[in-house]
Amino acid sequence: MQEVNLHLQRKYKEIEKEEIRYEAIDCEDADLILVAFGLVARICKKAADLAKEKGIKVGVFRPITVFPYPYDALNQLADNTKLFLTVEMNAGQMLEDVKLAINGKAPVEFIGRMGGIIPTPEEILHKIEEIYVGETA
């Protein structure tokens, strides 16, 4: 059984090297990064555009694979980003992964909708303004 588990651990490490996928949009100089996957990521792109119109530099980080999770990529972005907002259509199942990736380098906020309710770009923008103004005040 130990050999089977060692084989699986080697396999998982190889997957971590070769299979992690994500998309980072305008994250290089963002003050705030929205982290979202699936449908919500598309909505976050629109919310980021709305925020930019108001002078807030917002990026979108979209994990394409959630296993393995792109911890290192998100951690590197945390070196130059003031805030992160995790946006999900659930109770925050990805929130802990984001917090682990950021590792205390920046605050991580959360907005979630459940029951099939889709957040609007305006709702996300409102949350962006709320936390961004609070952080920069």
N, CA, C and O atoms as a MOPAC input file, in Angstrom:
PM7 MOZYME 1SCF
protein

 N      0.81800 1    -1.18800 1     0.00000 1
 C      0.00000 1     0.00000 1     0.00000 1
 C      0.87400 1     1.26900 1     0.00000 1
 O      0.53700 1     2.27000 1    -0.63200 1
 N      1.99600 1     1.20100 1     0.72100 1
 C      2.88700 1     2.36100 1     0.73900 1
 C      3.41200 1     2.65600 1    -0.65800 1
 O      3.50500 1     3.82500 1    -1.03300 1
 N      3.75200 1     1.65600 1    -1.42900 1
 C      4.25000 1     1.86700 1    -2.79100 1
 C      3.18500 1     2.52000 1    -3.67400 1
 O      3.49300 1     3.39200 1    -4.48600 1
 N      1.95800 1     2.10200 1    -3.51300 1
 C      0.85700 1     2.70900 1    -4.26900 1
 C      0.74600 1     4.19100 1    -3.91700 1
 O      0.60100 1     5.03700 1    -4.80000 1
 N      0.81600 1     4.49700 1    -2.62400 1
 C      0.70800 1     5.88900 1    -2.19600 1
 C      1.90500 1     6.71800 1    -2.65500 1
 O      1.73900 1     7.87000 1    -3.05600 1
 N      3.09200 1     6.15500 1    -2.60000 1
 C      4.26900 1     6.87100 1    -3.10300 1
 C      4.13900 1     7.14100 1    -4.60300 1
 O      4.48700 1     8.22400 1    -5.07500 1
 N      3.64300 1     6.16300 1    -5.34100 1
 C      3.39900 1     6.35000 1    -6.77200 1
 C      2.40500 1     7.49300 1    -6.99900 1
 O      2.62100 1     8.34500 1    -7.86100 1
 N      1.32700 1     7.50700 1    -6.23100 1
 C      0.32800 1     8.57500 1    -6.37100 1
 C      0.91900 1     9.94000 1    -6.02800 1
 O      0.61800 1    10.92900 1    -6.69500 1
 N      1.75300 1    10.00000 1    -4.99900 1
 C      2.37200 1    11.27800 1    -4.63300 1
 C      3.27900 1    11.79200 1    -5.74900 1
 O      3.29000 1    12.98900 1    -6.03500 1
 N      4.04600 1    10.89000 1    -6.38400 1
 C      4.87400 1    11.29900 1    -7.52300 1
 C      3.99200 1    11.79900 1    -8.67000 1
 O      4.30400 1    12.79100 1    -9.32900 1
 N      2.90500 1    11.09900 1    -8.88600 1
 C      1.97700 1    11.48500 1    -9.95200 1
 C      1.37500 1    12.86800 1    -9.67400 1
 O      1.27900 1    13.69000 1   -10.58500 1
 N      0.97500 1    13.13000 1    -8.44000 1
 C      0.40700 1    14.43200 1    -8.07900 1
 C      1.43000 1    15.55300 1    -8.25500 1
 O      1.08300 1    16.63700 1    -8.72300 1
 N      2.67800 1    15.30500 1    -7.88700 1
 C      3.72500 1    16.32500 1    -8.06800 1
 C      3.94300 1    16.62800 1    -9.54500 1
 O      4.14700 1    17.78300 1    -9.91800 1
 N      3.90300 1    15.60700 1   -10.38000 1
 C      4.04500 1    15.80400 1   -11.82800 1
 C      2.86300 1    16.61700 1   -12.37200 1
 O      3.04200 1    17.50900 1   -13.20100 1
 N      1.67600 1    16.30200 1   -11.90300 1
 C      0.48400 1    17.04800 1   -12.32100 1
 C      0.62300 1    18.51000 1   -11.90700 1
 O      0.28700 1    19.40100 1   -12.68700 1
 N      1.11200 1    18.77300 1   -10.69800 1
 C      1.30000 1    20.14700 1   -10.23700 1
 C      2.26500 1    20.91800 1   -11.13400 1
 O      2.08900 1    22.11800 1   -11.34400 1
 N      3.27200 1    20.24700 1   -11.65900 1
 C      4.23600 1    20.91400 1   -12.54700 1
 C      3.67400 1    21.15500 1   -13.94000 1
 O      4.00100 1    22.16000 1   -14.57100 1
 N      2.83900 1    20.25400 1   -14.42500 1
 C      2.44200 1    20.26600 1   -15.83500 1
 C      1.00400 1    20.70200 1   -16.11600 1
 O      0.69900 1    21.10100 1   -17.24000 1
 N      0.13400 1    20.63900 1   -15.14700 1
 C     -1.29900 1    20.77600 1   -15.44100 1
 C     -1.98100 1    22.00800 1   -14.86300 1
 O     -3.17300 1    22.19800 1   -15.10300 1
 N     -1.28400 1    22.84700 1   -14.11700 1
 C     -1.92400 1    24.03100 1   -13.53900 1
 C     -2.23200 1    25.02300 1   -14.65500 1
 O     -1.37200 1    25.36500 1   -15.46600 1
 N     -3.48900 1    25.47400 1   -14.67300 1
 C     -3.90200 1    26.44000 1   -15.69800 1
 C     -4.69800 1    27.56700 1   -15.03900 1
 O     -5.50200 1    27.34100 1   -14.13500 1
 N     -4.44900 1    28.77900 1   -15.51700 1
 C     -5.17400 1    29.94600 1   -15.01800 1
 C     -5.06700 1    31.05500 1   -16.05200 1
 O     -4.26100 1    30.99100 1   -16.98000 1
 N     -5.89400 1    32.06500 1   -15.86900 1
 C     -5.86200 1    33.25400 1   -16.71500 1
 C     -5.72800 1    34.46200 1   -15.79500 1
 O     -6.48300 1    34.59200 1   -14.83100 1
 N     -4.78600 1    35.33800 1   -16.08000 1
 C     -4.60100 1    36.56700 1   -15.31300 1
 C     -4.79700 1    37.74600 1   -16.26000 1
 O     -4.03900 1    37.91900 1   -17.21500 1
 N     -5.81700 1    38.55100 1   -15.99000 1
 C     -6.17100 1    39.66700 1   -16.85600 1
 C     -5.89800 1    40.97800 1   -16.11900 1
 O     -6.50400 1    41.24900 1   -15.08200 1
 N     -4.99700 1    41.77900 1   -16.64900 1
 C     -4.65800 1    43.09500 1   -16.08300 1
 C     -4.25600 1    43.02000 1   -14.61200 1
 O     -4.56700 1    43.92700 1   -13.84000 1
 N     -3.58100 1    41.96900 1   -14.22600 1
 C     -3.20300 1    41.78200 1   -12.82700 1
 C     -1.85000 1    42.39500 1   -12.46500 1
 O     -1.55600 1    42.60000 1   -11.28700 1
 N     -1.02500 1    42.69000 1   -13.47700 1
 C      0.34800 1    43.13100 1   -13.22000 1
 C      0.42100 1    44.37400 1   -12.34300 1
 O      1.23800 1    44.42900 1   -11.42400 1
 N     -0.41800 1    45.37000 1   -12.60900 1
 C     -0.36000 1    46.61100 1   -11.84000 1
 C     -1.67300 1    46.90700 1   -11.11800 1
 O     -1.96000 1    48.05800 1   -10.78800 1
 N     -2.46500 1    45.86800 1   -10.87500 1
 C     -3.77300 1    46.06300 1   -10.23000 1
 C     -3.61700 1    46.35800 1    -8.74300 1
 O     -2.75300 1    45.79700 1    -8.07000 1
 N     -4.46700 1    47.24500 1    -8.24600 1
 C     -4.54100 1    47.49400 1    -6.80400 1
 C     -5.43300 1    46.45200 1    -6.13900 1
 O     -5.26000 1    46.13000 1    -4.96300 1
 N     -6.38100 1    45.93100 1    -6.90000 1
 C     -7.32600 1    44.94300 1    -6.39800 1
 C     -7.49100 1    43.86200 1    -7.46200 1
 O     -7.63300 1    44.16300 1    -8.64800 1
 N     -7.47100 1    42.61300 1    -7.03300 1
 C     -7.66200 1    41.50800 1    -7.97000 1
 C     -8.89200 1    40.70900 1    -7.56300 1
 O     -9.02700 1    40.27400 1    -6.41900 1
 N     -9.78600 1    40.53000 1    -8.53300 1
 C    -10.94800 1    39.67400 1    -8.35700 1
 C    -10.52000 1    38.24600 1    -8.68500 1
 O     -9.89600 1    38.01200 1    -9.72000 1
 N    -10.84500 1    37.29800 1    -7.82500 1
 C    -10.52800 1    35.89300 1    -8.06300 1
 C    -11.85600 1    35.15900 1    -8.23100 1
 O    -12.68200 1    35.14000 1    -7.31800 1
 N    -12.05500 1    34.55900 1    -9.39700 1
 C    -13.31800 1    33.88900 1    -9.69100 1
 C    -13.10100 1    32.82400 1   -10.74700 1
 O    -12.16400 1    32.90400 1   -11.54200 1
 N    -13.97800 1    31.82100 1   -10.75000 1
 C    -13.89700 1    30.77400 1   -11.77000 1
 C    -15.25900 1    30.62600 1   -12.43500 1
 O    -16.27600 1    31.08100 1   -11.91200 1
 N    -15.25700 1    29.98800 1   -13.58600 1
 C    -16.49800 1    29.69600 1   -14.29500 1
 C    -17.23000 1    30.94700 1   -14.74200 1
 O    -16.61600 1    31.95100 1   -15.10400 1
 N    -18.54200 1    30.87000 1   -14.71100 1
 C    -19.41000 1    31.95900 1   -15.14400 1
 C    -19.10200 1    33.26700 1   -14.42500 1
 O    -19.11000 1    34.33200 1   -15.04100 1
 N    -18.83600 1    33.19200 1   -13.15000 1
 C    -18.60300 1    34.41100 1   -12.36600 1
 C    -17.35600 1    35.15400 1   -12.86000 1
 O    -17.28900 1    36.37900 1   -12.75900 1
 N    -16.38000 1    34.43400 1   -13.38600 1
 C    -15.18300 1    35.09800 1   -13.90400 1
 C    -15.53900 1    36.03200 1   -15.05300 1
 O    -14.98200 1    37.12400 1   -15.16300 1
 N    -16.45600 1    35.61100 1   -15.90000 1
 C    -16.88100 1    36.48500 1   -17.01000 1
 C    -17.57200 1    37.73100 1   -16.47800 1
 O    -17.37300 1    38.82400 1   -17.00800 1
 N    -18.37300 1    37.57900 1   -15.44600 1
 C    -19.05400 1    38.72100 1   -14.84200 1
 C    -18.03400 1    39.65100 1   -14.18200 1
 O    -18.17500 1    40.87300 1   -14.22800 1
 N    -17.01200 1    39.06300 1   -13.57100 1
 C    -15.95800 1    39.86100 1   -12.94100 1
 C    -15.19300 1    40.69600 1   -13.96100 1
 O    -14.75400 1    41.80300 1   -13.64900 1
 N    -15.03200 1    40.18400 1   -15.16500 1
 C    -14.36200 1    40.96600 1   -16.20900 1
 C    -15.13200 1    42.25900 1   -16.46700 1
 O    -14.53000 1    43.32300 1   -16.60800 1
 N    -16.44200 1    42.16900 1   -16.52900 1
 C    -17.26800 1    43.36100 1   -16.73400 1
 C    -17.18000 1    44.29000 1   -15.51900 1
 O    -17.08200 1    45.50700 1   -15.67500 1
 N    -17.21300 1    43.72100 1   -14.31600 1
 C    -17.10600 1    44.53000 1   -13.10100 1
 C    -15.75900 1    45.25400 1   -13.06300 1
 O    -15.68700 1    46.41000 1   -12.64700 1
 N    -14.69600 1    44.57900 1   -13.49500 1
 C    -13.36500 1    45.19600 1   -13.54100 1
 C    -13.35800 1    46.37200 1   -14.51200 1
 O    -12.76200 1    47.41100 1   -14.23000 1
 N    -14.02500 1    46.20600 1   -15.66500 1
 C    -14.11700 1    47.30600 1   -16.63000 1
 C    -14.84900 1    48.49600 1   -16.02300 1
 O    -14.43800 1    49.64000 1   -16.21800 1
 N    -15.92900 1    48.23700 1   -15.28800 1
 C    -16.68100 1    49.31300 1   -14.63600 1
 C    -15.82800 1    50.01600 1   -13.58400 1
 O    -15.87800 1    51.23900 1   -13.45200 1
 N    -15.04900 1    49.24000 1   -12.84000 1
 C    -14.18500 1    49.82500 1   -11.81200 1
 C    -13.10200 1    50.69500 1   -12.44400 1
 O    -12.76900 1    51.76000 1   -11.92600 1
 N    -12.55900 1    50.23300 1   -13.56300 1
 C    -11.52000 1    51.00700 1   -14.25300 1
 C    -12.06200 1    52.35300 1   -14.71300 1
 O    -11.34600 1    53.35400 1   -14.70000 1
 N    -13.33000 1    52.37500 1   -15.12100 1
 C    -13.96100 1    53.64300 1   -15.52000 1
 C    -14.01700 1    54.62000 1   -14.35400 1
 O    -14.09200 1    55.83100 1   -14.55800 1
 N    -13.98000 1    54.09100 1   -13.12400 1
 C    -14.01900 1    54.93200 1   -11.92600 1
 C    -12.62000 1    55.16600 1   -11.35600 1
 O    -12.46700 1    55.72300 1   -10.26900 1
 N    -11.60400 1    54.73500 1   -12.10200 1
 C    -10.23400 1    54.98800 1   -11.69200 1
 C     -9.63300 1    53.96000 1   -10.74200 1
 O     -8.58200 1    54.21300 1   -10.15400 1
 N    -10.26900 1    52.82100 1   -10.58100 1
 C     -9.74500 1    51.76600 1    -9.70600 1
 C     -9.09400 1    50.70800 1   -10.58200 1
 O     -9.73500 1    50.15100 1   -11.47300 1
 N     -7.81300 1    50.43100 1   -10.32600 1
 C     -7.09000 1    49.43700 1   -11.12300 1
 C     -7.43400 1    48.03200 1   -10.60800 1
 O     -6.99300 1    47.61600 1    -9.53600 1
 N     -8.23000 1    47.32200 1   -11.40400 1
 C     -8.72200 1    46.00100 1   -11.01700 1
 C     -8.29500 1    44.97100 1   -12.05400 1
 O     -8.41700 1    45.19200 1   -13.25900 1
 N     -7.79400 1    43.84900 1   -11.56500 1
 C     -7.46800 1    42.71300 1   -12.40700 1
 C     -8.38800 1    41.54700 1   -12.09000 1
 O     -9.09700 1    41.55500 1   -11.08300 1
 N     -8.36900 1    40.55000 1   -12.95300 1
 C     -9.17300 1    39.34000 1   -12.73400 1
 C     -8.24300 1    38.13700 1   -12.83900 1
 O     -7.51500 1    37.97900 1   -13.81900 1
 N     -8.28200 1    37.30000 1   -11.81900 1
 C     -7.52600 1    36.04900 1   -11.81500 1
 C     -8.53100 1    34.91000 1   -11.86000 1
 O     -9.35900 1    34.75200 1   -10.96300 1
 N     -8.43900 1    34.11100 1   -12.93600 1
 C     -9.39900 1    33.01600 1   -13.14100 1
 C     -8.67800 1    31.66700 1   -13.10800 1
 O     -8.01200 1    31.29900 1   -14.07600 1
 N     -8.80400 1    30.92800 1   -12.00200 1
 C     -8.27600 1    29.57200 1   -12.00400 1
 C     -9.06000 1    28.72700 1   -13.00900 1
 O    -10.28800 1    28.66600 1   -12.95200 1
 N     -8.35700 1    28.08700 1   -13.91100 1
 C     -9.00000 1    27.17300 1   -14.85800 1
 C     -8.99700 1    25.77600 1   -14.25800 1
 O     -9.96600 1    25.02900 1   -14.39000 1
 N     -7.89600 1    25.43000 1   -13.59800 1
 C     -7.86600 1    24.18300 1   -12.83400 1
 C     -8.02000 1    24.55100 1   -11.36700 1
 O     -7.38200 1    25.49100 1   -10.89300 1
 N     -8.85200 1    23.82600 1   -10.65400 1
 C     -8.94300 1    24.02800 1    -9.20900 1
 C     -8.20800 1    22.91200 1    -8.47200 1
 O     -7.97800 1    23.00100 1    -7.26600 1
 N     -7.84200 1    21.86800 1    -9.20000 1
 C     -6.89800 1    20.86300 1    -8.70200 1
 C     -6.02400 1    20.44500 1    -9.85500 1
 O     -6.52300 1    19.87500 1   -10.82600 1
 N     -4.76700 1    20.70300 1    -9.78300 1
 C     -4.12100 1    21.46200 1    -8.70700 1
 C     -4.43800 1    22.95900 1    -8.82500 1
 O     -4.61900 1    23.48800 1    -9.92100 1
 N     -4.49700 1    23.61300 1    -7.68200 1
 C     -4.83300 1    25.03400 1    -7.62600 1
 C     -3.58000 1    25.86700 1    -7.92700 1
 O     -2.48300 1    25.48100 1    -7.52200 1
 N     -3.71700 1    26.98300 1    -8.61600 1
 C     -2.54700 1    27.80800 1    -8.97000 1
 C     -2.05700 1    28.68900 1    -7.80900 1
 O     -2.01700 1    29.91500 1    -7.91500 1
 N     -1.69100 1    28.03900 1    -6.71000 1
 C     -1.24700 1    28.76400 1    -5.51700 1
 C     -0.06800 1    29.69600 1    -5.79600 1
 O     -0.09800 1    30.86400 1    -5.40700 1
 N      0.95700 1    29.19500 1    -6.46100 1
 C      2.17000 1    29.99100 1    -6.67500 1
 C      1.90100 1    31.24200 1    -7.50900 1
 O      2.40900 1    32.31700 1    -7.19400 1
 N      1.11300 1    31.10900 1    -8.55900 1
 C      0.81700 1    32.26000 1    -9.41600 1
 C      0.07900 1    33.34200 1    -8.63100 1
 O      0.38000 1    34.52800 1    -8.76600 1
 N     -0.87500 1    32.93500 1    -7.82200 1
 C     -1.63900 1    33.89600 1    -7.02600 1
 C     -0.75800 1    34.50800 1    -5.94100 1
 O     -0.87300 1    35.69900 1    -5.64800 1
 N      0.11300 1    33.71100 1    -5.34900 1
 C      1.01600 1    34.21500 1    -4.32300 1
 C      1.95200 1    35.27000 1    -4.89400 1
 O      2.21400 1    36.27700 1    -4.23500 1
 N      2.45600 1    35.06400 1    -6.09400 1
 C      3.34500 1    36.05200 1    -6.71700 1
 C      2.61600 1    37.36300 1    -6.97600 1
 O      3.19900 1    38.43600 1    -6.82100 1
 N      1.34900 1    37.29000 1    -7.36800 1
 C      0.57700 1    38.51700 1    -7.59100 1
 C      0.37300 1    39.28200 1    -6.28800 1
 O      0.25700 1    40.50800 1    -6.29400 1
 N      0.33000 1    38.56600 1    -5.18200 1
 C      0.10400 1    39.20600 1    -3.88000 1
 C      1.27100 1    40.09600 1    -3.46000 1
 O      1.11900 1    40.93900 1    -2.57700 1
 N      2.43200 1    39.91600 1    -4.08300 1
 C      3.57900 1    40.75700 1    -3.74400 1
 C      3.34000 1    42.22500 1    -4.09400 1
 O      3.91700 1    43.10900 1    -3.46100 1
 N      2.49100 1    42.50000 1    -5.09900 1
 C      2.28900 1    43.87000 1    -5.57200 1
 C      0.83100 1    44.30600 1    -5.58400 1
 O      0.49200 1    45.30700 1    -6.21500 1
 N     -0.02600 1    43.57800 1    -4.90300 1
 C     -1.46000 1    43.88300 1    -4.92800 1
 C     -1.94800 1    44.19900 1    -3.51800 1
 O     -1.57900 1    43.51800 1    -2.56200 1
 N     -2.78000 1    45.23500 1    -3.39200 1
 C     -3.25700 1    45.68000 1    -2.07900 1
 C     -4.38700 1    44.82600 1    -1.53800 1
 O     -4.46100 1    44.58300 1    -0.33300 1
 N     -5.27800 1    44.36200 1    -2.42700 1
 C     -6.49900 1    43.67700 1    -1.99800 1
 C     -6.88300 1    42.56600 1    -2.95400 1
 O     -6.57600 1    42.61900 1    -4.14500 1
 N     -7.55700 1    41.56400 1    -2.42100 1
 C     -8.13100 1    40.49600 1    -3.23500 1
 C     -9.59500 1    40.34000 1    -2.84900 1
 O     -9.95500 1    40.42300 1    -1.67500 1
 N    -10.42400 1    40.11400 1    -3.84800 1
 C    -11.84700 1    39.86400 1    -3.62100 1
 C    -12.20300 1    38.56700 1    -4.33300 1
 O    -12.13500 1    38.47300 1    -5.55800 1
 N    -12.58000 1    37.57800 1    -3.54500 1
 C    -13.00500 1    36.30000 1    -4.09700 1
 C    -14.50200 1    36.38100 1    -4.35900 1
 O    -15.28100 1    36.69900 1    -3.46000 1
 N    -14.90100 1    36.09000 1    -5.59700 1
 C    -16.30600 1    36.17400 1    -5.99600 1
 C    -16.74200 1    34.78000 1    -6.43100 1
 O    -16.15200 1    34.18500 1    -7.33200 1
 N    -17.79100 1    34.26300 1    -5.77200 1
 C    -18.22000 1    32.90000 1    -6.05500 1
 C    -19.74200 1    32.78800 1    -6.07300 1
 O    -20.45100 1    33.58800 1    -5.46200 1
 N    -20.21900 1    31.78000 1    -6.78500 1
 C    -21.63500 1    31.42100 1    -6.74700 1
 C    -21.80000 1    30.21500 1    -5.82100 1
 O    -22.34900 1    29.18200 1    -6.20400 1
 N    -21.30900 1    30.37800 1    -4.60000 1
 C    -21.45000 1    29.36500 1    -3.55900 1
 C    -21.09700 1    30.00800 1    -2.22400 1
 O    -21.02500 1    31.23200 1    -2.11500 1
 N    -20.87900 1    29.18800 1    -1.22100 1
 C    -20.65400 1    29.70000 1     0.13800 1
 C    -19.18600 1    30.00600 1     0.43200 1
 O    -18.83500 1    30.28000 1     1.57900 1
 N    -18.33900 1    29.96300 1    -0.56900 1
 C    -16.93600 1    30.31400 1    -0.35700 1
 C    -15.99500 1    29.12400 1    -0.37900 1
 O    -14.98900 1    29.12000 1     0.33100 1
 N    -16.30000 1    28.12900 1    -1.16900 1
 C    -15.45400 1    26.93900 1    -1.21800 1
 C    -14.04300 1    27.24200 1    -1.71600 1
 O    -13.10500 1    26.54200 1    -1.33700 1
 N    -13.86300 1    28.26600 1    -2.55700 1
 C    -12.53800 1    28.61100 1    -3.04900 1
 C    -11.83400 1    29.62000 1    -2.13800 1
 O    -10.62200 1    29.80800 1    -2.24800 1
 N    -12.56000 1    30.25400 1    -1.26500 1
 C    -12.01400 1    31.30500 1    -0.40600 1
 C    -10.78700 1    30.83900 1     0.37500 1
 O     -9.79100 1    31.55800 1     0.45000 1
 N    -10.85200 1    29.66000 1     0.94500 1
 C     -9.71400 1    29.15900 1     1.72500 1
 C     -8.48600 1    28.93900 1     0.84700 1
 O     -7.36300 1    29.18700 1     1.28700 1
 N     -8.68200 1    28.47700 1    -0.38400 1
 C     -7.55400 1    28.31600 1    -1.30300 1
 C     -6.90700 1    29.66400 1    -1.60200 1
 O     -5.68200 1    29.77000 1    -1.65500 1
 N     -7.72000 1    30.68100 1    -1.79400 1
 C     -7.18200 1    32.02300 1    -2.07500 1
 C     -6.39200 1    32.52000 1    -0.86700 1
 O     -5.29100 1    33.05000 1    -1.01900 1
 N     -6.94500 1    32.35300 1     0.32000 1
 C     -6.24500 1    32.79600 1     1.53200 1
 C     -4.92900 1    32.04500 1     1.71300 1
 O     -3.92100 1    32.63600 1     2.10000 1
 N     -4.94000 1    30.74700 1     1.43300 1
 C     -3.69400 1    29.97200 1     1.52800 1
 C     -2.66700 1    30.48000 1     0.52500 1
 O     -1.48300 1    30.59100 1     0.84600 1
 N     -3.11200 1    30.78700 1    -0.68100 1
 C     -2.20400 1    31.26700 1    -1.72000 1
 C     -1.62600 1    32.63400 1    -1.35900 1
 O     -0.42900 1    32.86100 1    -1.53200 1
 N     -2.44900 1    33.53200 1    -0.86700 1
 C     -2.01700 1    34.89200 1    -0.53100 1
 C     -1.10100 1    34.88200 1     0.69300 1
 O     -0.18200 1    35.69400 1     0.80000 1
 N     -1.36000 1    33.96300 1     1.60400 1
 C     -0.49900 1    33.74900 1     2.77700 1
 C     -0.28700 1    35.02400 1     3.59800 1
 O      0.82200 1    35.29500 1     4.05800 1
 N     -1.35300 1    35.79800 1     3.77900 1
 C     -1.28400 1    36.98100 1     4.62600 1
 C     -0.63500 1    38.20300 1     4.00700 1
 O     -0.47300 1    39.21500 1     4.68900 1
 N     -0.25900 1    38.14500 1     2.74500 1
 C      0.40200 1    39.29000 1     2.09900 1
 C     -0.55400 1    40.45100 1     1.85800 1
 O     -0.11900 1    41.59900 1     1.76400 1
 N     -1.84700 1    40.16900 1     1.75800 1
 C     -2.85700 1    41.20400 1     1.48200 1
 C     -4.19000 1    40.71800 1     2.03500 1
 O     -4.39200 1    39.51500 1     2.19800 1
 N     -5.09600 1    41.64200 1     2.32400 1
 C     -6.42800 1    41.23000 1     2.76800 1
 C     -7.17900 1    40.50000 1     1.65200 1
 O     -7.02800 1    40.82000 1     0.47300 1
 N     -7.98000 1    39.52400 1     2.04000 1
 C     -8.81500 1    38.77500 1     1.10200 1
 C    -10.26400 1    38.91800 1     1.55800 1
 O    -10.62700 1    38.47400 1     2.64700 1
 N    -11.08600 1    39.53900 1     0.71700 1
 C    -12.50300 1    39.71700 1     0.99800 1
 C    -13.29600 1    38.69600 1     0.19200 1
 O    -12.75100 1    38.02100 1    -0.68100 1
 N    -14.59100 1    38.59000 1     0.49500 1
 C    -15.42900 1    37.59100 1    -0.15900 1
 C    -16.81200 1    38.16200 1    -0.46100 1
 O    -17.38600 1    38.90000 1     0.33900 1
 N    -17.33300 1    37.80300 1    -1.63400 1
 C    -18.73400 1    38.04100 1    -1.96200 1
 C    -19.23900 1    36.77100 1    -2.63600 1
 O    -18.64400 1    36.28200 1    -3.59700 1
 N    -20.33000 1    36.25200 1    -2.12300 1
 C    -20.87200 1    35.01800 1    -2.67400 1
 C    -22.38400 1    35.06600 1    -2.78000 1
 O    -23.06100 1    35.71700 1    -1.98400 1
 N    -22.89300 1    34.37700 1    -3.76300 1
 C    -24.33300 1    34.23700 1    -3.95800 1
 C    -24.61400 1    32.74400 1    -4.07500 1
 O    -23.86200 1    32.01600 1    -4.72300 1
 N    -25.68800 1    32.29300 1    -3.45300 1
 C    -26.03200 1    30.87200 1    -3.49000 1
 C    -27.41600 1    30.67900 1    -4.09900 1
 O    -28.13500 1    31.64000 1    -4.37000 1
 N    -27.76300 1    29.43200 1    -4.30300 1
 C    -29.09000 1    29.11500 1    -4.80300 1
 C    -29.27600 1    29.43600 1    -6.27300 1
 O    -30.40200 1    29.64500 1    -6.72700 1
 N    -28.18900 1    29.47600 1    -7.01700 1
 C    -28.28900 1    29.76400 1    -8.44100 1
 C    -28.41800 1    31.23800 1    -8.76700 1
 O    -28.60500 1    31.60500 1    -9.92700 1
 N    -28.31900 1    32.09000 1    -7.74700 1
 C    -28.41400 1    33.53300 1    -7.97600 1
 C    -27.07600 1    34.01800 1    -8.53100 1
 O    -26.02800 1    33.79000 1    -7.92600 1
 N    -27.11500 1    34.67300 1    -9.65800 1
 C    -25.91300 1    35.15200 1   -10.33400 1
 C    -25.64400 1    36.59300 1    -9.91200 1
 O    -26.52100 1    37.44300 1   -10.06000 1
 N    -24.46000 1    36.88600 1    -9.39400 1
 C    -24.16600 1    38.27600 1    -9.03400 1
 C    -24.05400 1    39.13800 1   -10.28400 1
 O    -23.62800 1    38.66600 1   -11.33800 1
 N    -24.43200 1    40.38100 1   -10.16300 1
 C    -24.34000 1    41.30100 1   -11.29600 1
 C    -22.99900 1    42.04500 1   -11.23000 1
 O    -22.39600 1    42.15400 1   -10.16300 1
 N    -22.54400 1    42.54700 1   -12.36500 1
 C    -21.32100 1    43.36700 1   -12.34900 1
 C    -21.44900 1    44.56400 1   -11.40900 1
 O    -20.47500 1    44.96700 1   -10.77300 1
 N    -22.65200 1    45.12800 1   -11.32600 1
 C    -22.87800 1    46.28400 1   -10.45600 1
 C    -22.75100 1    45.91000 1    -8.98000 1
 O    -22.22000 1    46.68900 1    -8.18800 1
 N    -23.23300 1    44.72800 1    -8.60700 1
 C    -23.08000 1    44.27300 1    -7.21500 1
 C    -21.60200 1    44.09300 1    -6.86500 1
 O    -21.15200 1    44.47000 1    -5.78300 1
 N    -20.87400 1    43.51900 1    -7.78800 1
 C    -19.44300 1    43.31200 1    -7.56400 1
 C    -18.73500 1    44.65800 1    -7.50000 1
 O    -17.86400 1    44.86000 1    -6.65400 1
 N    -19.09800 1    45.58000 1    -8.38500 1
 C    -18.51700 1    46.92000 1    -8.36600 1
 C    -18.78500 1    47.59600 1    -7.02200 1
 O    -17.89100 1    48.22800 1    -6.45700 1
 N    -19.99500 1    47.46900 1    -6.51300 1
 C    -20.33600 1    48.06200 1    -5.21800 1
 C    -19.41000 1    47.51900 1    -4.12200 1
 O    -18.91800 1    48.28100 1    -3.29000 1
 N    -19.17700 1    46.21300 1    -4.12200 1
 C    -18.28800 1    45.59800 1    -3.13100 1
 C    -16.85100 1    46.08300 1    -3.34400 1
 O    -16.13800 1    46.34900 1    -2.37700 1
 N    -16.42800 1    46.19700 1    -4.59600 1
 C    -15.08700 1    46.72000 1    -4.89400 1
 C    -14.93400 1    48.11300 1    -4.29500 1
 O    -13.95700 1    48.39200 1    -3.59900 1
 N    -15.90000 1    48.98200 1    -4.56500 1
 C    -15.83100 1    50.36200 1    -4.06000 1
 C    -15.82700 1    50.37900 1    -2.53700 1
 O    -15.09200 1    51.15100 1    -1.92200 1
 N    -16.64000 1    49.53700 1    -1.93700 1
 C    -16.73800 1    49.46300 1    -0.47400 1
 C    -15.39100 1    49.08500 1     0.15200 1
 O    -14.93300 1    49.75400 1     1.07900 1
 N    -14.76800 1    48.03900 1    -0.33500 1
 C    -13.52300 1    47.59400 1     0.28600 1
 C    -12.32500 1    48.41900 1    -0.16600 1
 O    -11.38800 1    48.62300 1     0.60700 1
 N    -12.34400 1    48.89200 1    -1.40000 1
 C    -11.21500 1    49.67900 1    -1.90200 1
 C    -11.13800 1    51.01700 1    -1.19200 1
 O    -10.05300 1    51.43100 1    -0.78100 1
 N    -12.25600 1    51.70100 1    -1.03700 1
 C    -12.27500 1    52.96900 1    -0.33200 1
 C    -11.88100 1    52.75800 1     1.13200 1
 O    -11.14500 1    53.56300 1     1.70400 1
 N    -12.37200 1    51.67600 1     1.72900 1
 C    -12.00300 1    51.36300 1     3.11600 1
 C    -10.51800 1    51.11400 1     3.28200 1
 O     -9.93200 1    51.50500 1     4.29200 1
 N     -9.90700 1    50.47100 1     2.31000 1
 C     -8.48600 1    50.14200 1     2.37200 1
 C     -7.60600 1    51.35800 1     2.08700 1
 O     -6.52800 1    51.48700 1     2.66700 1
 N     -8.04700 1    52.24300 1     1.20900 1
 C     -7.22400 1    53.38500 1     0.83300 1
 C     -7.51400 1    54.63100 1     1.66300 1
 O     -6.83200 1    55.64600 1     1.51600 1
 N     -8.51400 1    54.56300 1     2.52800 1
 C     -8.84900 1    55.73600 1     3.36000 1
 C     -7.86000 1    55.93800 1     4.48300 1
 O     -8.00000 1    56.87600 1     5.26800 1

